[in-house]
Amino acid sequence: MDAIQTAEYARALLSAHGPKAEAEAARKMRESHDAGRKSEAADWAAIRQAVTERRGPSQT
């Protein structure tokens, strides 16, 4: 998956799941890893990172 696709998936996840988008990406990453789909798990890890970056810093 290229950087543009990763960014598009991250944007879509944030739009669909809001603040739970990172957790959703992590869940999909774990499911892919557990099923032995390492390439897909790596894609979800990149999407999770992109979600984190798009969200910005945590506010307290």
C-alpha positions, -999 to +999 in steps of 0.1 A: +000+000+000+014+034-009+014+065+011-016+080-007-037+049+000-026+049+036-037+085+040-070+078+024-077+049+046-067+069+077-090+098+066-119+073+060-114+056+094-114+089+112-145+100+094-163+067+102-150+060+137-139+094+151-118+091+182-120+053+181-103+052+147-069+043+161-083+015+181-102+002+150-069+002+130-052-016+159-079-043+160-077-049+122-039-050+125-041-077+153-067-097+133-045-097+102-014-106+122-032-134+140-045-148+107-009-148+093-015-120+068+017-101+077+016-077+047-020-067+056-010-063+092+019-040+082-006-020+061-029-016+091+001-006+113+009+022+088-028+033+087-028+034+125+003+056+125-014+079+099-045+081+121-023+091+150-005+118+130-038+132+116-053+134+151-025+155+164-012+157+200-033+146+229-050+173+249-053+172+287 
